[in-house]
Amino acid sequence: MHNQPLNPAEFEFIEDTLLKYGDDHSVLNLAELDGFCTALVSGPTQVDIAEWFPAIWGGQNPDWQSPDECKRFIELSVRHLNALAATLANDPASFAPRFEETEHQDQPLPLAEEWCFGYLRAMAVSNWPELPAAQAAQLQAIVTCAEQDNFELPADLDRAQHQQNVASVEQAARALHDYWVAQR
């Protein structure tokens, strides 16, 4: 129950809550929260909720409409975090980041940029130390993607290269999780 994946209605509640209380300094959407949670469960040490929860909101907890709303958001966020941890530990091949998706030339196209923002935000909260060269190279796939500006995709976008870049983010997340698990 504590690591059961969220259902669509629960993800919708999280997304709505992020939109309701978010600002320019907070996690703004589900993709970014997913990347944030992935880095938290993948890092060198466990981070206490008292540290990571305020980081979702840019350091300032929202002025919640009700205590129940806050409680539900926390419970669902923790359950999502636990589900990610269980998946990465027990069935890493089924790990699938919750990337955003857009249409490009009438075809769906995944966007990993927001997910990568969240991942890097959680790395900062977790105080990741410097990585060895091989892992630093893997992390670079996430950093590079976070630096992209995918708000206006060029008409001549190389779809194959874009898909490869997105896949490299997913591979890097798995590899970095495996690296830190072996170090703990």
C-alpha positions as CSV (number, residue, x, y, z in Angstrom):
1,M,0.0,0.0,0.0
2,H,2.8,2.4,0.9
3,N,4.6,1.8,-2.5
4,Q,1.6,1.1,-4.7
5,P,1.7,3.2,-7.8
6,L,-0.7,6.1,-8.0
7,N,-3.8,5.9,-10.1
8,P,-4.7,8.5,-12.7
9,A,-7.0,10.4,-10.3
10,E,-4.3,10.6,-7.7
11,F,-1.8,11.9,-10.3
12,E,-4.4,14.4,-11.3
13,F,-4.7,15.6,-7.7
14,I,-1.0,16.1,-7.5
15,E,-0.9,17.9,-10.8
16,D,-3.8,20.2,-9.8
17,T,-2.2,20.9,-6.4
18,L,1.2,21.8,-8.0
19,L,-0.6,24.2,-10.3
20,K,-2.7,25.7,-7.5
21,Y,0.1,26.4,-5.1
22,G,3.2,26.6,-7.4
23,D,5.1,29.6,-8.5
24,D,8.3,30.4,-10.3
25,H,10.4,28.9,-7.5
26,S,8.5,25.6,-7.1
27,V,8.0,22.3,-8.8
28,L,5.4,23.2,-11.4
29,N,4.1,19.9,-12.8
30,L,4.0,16.1,-12.5
31,A,6.9,15.5,-14.8
32,E,9.1,17.8,-12.7
33,L,7.9,16.1,-9.5
34,D,8.6,12.7,-11.0
35,G,12.2,13.7,-11.8
36,F,12.5,15.2,-8.3
37,C,11.3,12.0,-6.6
38,T,13.5,9.8,-8.9
39,A,16.7,11.7,-7.8
40,L,15.6,11.6,-4.2
41,V,15.4,7.8,-4.2
42,S,18.5,7.4,-6.4
43,G,20.9,9.5,-4.4
44,P,23.7,8.7,-2.0
45,T,21.7,9.1,1.2
46,Q,18.1,9.2,2.3
47,V,16.8,12.7,2.6
48,D,14.3,13.5,5.3
49,I,10.9,14.8,4.3
50,A,11.5,17.9,6.4
51,E,14.2,18.8,3.8
52,W,12.7,17.7,0.5
53,F,9.0,18.6,1.0
54,P,9.7,22.4,1.3
55,A,12.0,22.2,-1.7
56,I,9.0,21.2,-3.8
57,W,7.6,24.6,-3.0
58,G,10.8,26.6,-3.4
59,G,11.5,26.6,0.3
60,Q,8.1,28.0,1.4
61,N,5.3,25.6,2.2
62,P,2.0,26.8,0.7
63,D,-0.8,28.4,2.6
64,W,-2.9,25.2,2.4
65,Q,-6.6,25.6,1.9
66,S,-7.1,22.8,4.5
67,P,-5.0,20.4,6.6
68,D,-6.6,17.5,4.7
69,E,-5.4,18.8,1.4
70,C,-1.9,19.1,2.7
71,K,-2.0,15.6,4.2
72,R,-3.3,14.1,1.0
73,F,-0.6,15.7,-1.1
74,I,2.1,14.5,1.3
75,E,0.7,11.0,1.4
76,L,0.5,10.7,-2.4
77,S,3.9,12.2,-2.9
78,V,5.5,9.8,-0.4
79,R,3.6,6.9,-2.0
80,H,4.9,7.9,-5.4
81,L,8.4,8.2,-4.1
82,N,8.1,4.8,-2.5
83,A,6.7,3.3,-5.8
84,L,9.7,4.7,-7.7
85,A,12.1,3.3,-5.2
86,A,10.5,-0.1,-5.4
87,T,10.5,-0.1,-9.2
88,L,14.1,1.0,-9.4
89,A,15.2,-1.5,-6.9
90,N,13.2,-4.5,-7.9
91,D,12.3,-4.1,-11.6
92,P,14.5,-1.3,-13.1
93,A,13.6,-2.4,-16.6
94,S,10.0,-1.3,-16.0
95,F,11.1,2.2,-14.7
96,A,9.5,4.8,-17.0
97,P,9.9,8.5,-16.2
98,R,6.7,10.5,-16.5
99,F,7.9,12.8,-19.2
100,E,5.7,15.5,-20.7
101,E,4.5,14.9,-24.2
102,T,3.8,17.4,-27.0
103,E,2.7,17.2,-30.7
104,H,5.3,17.9,-33.3
105,Q,4.3,17.6,-37.0
106,D,1.1,15.7,-35.9
107,Q,3.0,13.1,-34.0
108,P,3.5,12.7,-30.2
109,L,6.9,13.7,-29.0
110,P,8.2,13.2,-25.4
111,L,9.8,16.1,-23.6
112,A,12.2,15.3,-20.8
113,E,13.2,18.9,-19.9
114,E,10.9,19.4,-17.0
115,W,11.6,16.0,-15.6
116,C,15.3,16.8,-15.7
117,F,14.7,20.2,-13.9
118,G,13.1,18.2,-11.1
119,Y,16.0,15.7,-11.0
120,L,18.6,18.4,-10.7
121,R,16.5,20.2,-8.0
122,A,16.5,17.0,-5.9
123,M,20.2,16.5,-6.4
124,A,20.8,19.9,-4.9
125,V,18.5,19.1,-1.9
126,S,20.3,15.8,-1.5
127,N,23.8,17.4,-1.7
128,W,25.1,14.9,-4.1
129,P,28.9,14.8,-4.0
130,E,31.1,15.0,-7.1
131,L,30.6,11.9,-9.2
132,P,33.3,9.7,-10.8
133,A,33.9,10.4,-14.5
134,A,31.7,7.6,-15.8
135,Q,28.7,8.6,-13.7
136,A,29.4,12.3,-14.3
137,A,29.1,11.5,-18.0
138,Q,25.7,9.8,-17.4
139,L,24.5,12.8,-15.4
140,Q,25.5,15.0,-18.3
141,A,22.6,13.6,-20.4
142,I,20.2,14.9,-17.7
143,V,22.0,18.3,-17.4
144,T,22.1,18.8,-21.2
145,C,18.4,18.0,-21.5
146,A,17.5,20.4,-18.6
147,E,19.4,23.1,-20.5
148,Q,17.3,22.7,-23.7
149,D,14.5,25.0,-24.6
150,N,11.8,22.9,-25.9
151,F,9.0,25.5,-25.7
152,E,9.3,26.2,-29.5
153,L,10.5,23.1,-31.3
154,P,12.1,23.8,-34.7
155,A,10.3,22.6,-37.8
156,D,13.4,20.7,-38.8
157,L,13.8,18.9,-35.5
158,D,15.8,15.7,-35.9
159,R,13.2,13.3,-34.3
160,A,15.5,10.4,-34.1
161,Q,18.2,12.4,-32.3
162,H,15.6,13.9,-30.0
163,Q,14.2,10.4,-29.2
164,Q,17.8,9.2,-28.5
165,N,18.5,12.1,-26.2
166,V,15.3,11.4,-24.2
167,A,16.2,7.7,-24.0
168,S,19.6,8.6,-22.7
169,V,18.0,10.5,-19.8
170,E,16.1,7.4,-18.8
171,Q,19.2,5.2,-19.1
172,A,21.2,7.7,-17.0
173,A,18.6,7.7,-14.3
174,R,18.7,3.9,-14.0
175,A,22.5,3.9,-14.1
176,L,22.9,6.6,-11.4
177,H,20.4,4.8,-9.2
178,D,22.4,1.6,-9.5
179,Y,25.7,3.4,-8.8
180,W,24.4,5.0,-5.6
181,V,22.7,1.8,-4.4
182,A,26.0,0.0,-4.7
183,Q,27.7,2.8,-2.7
184,R,25.3,2.7,0.2
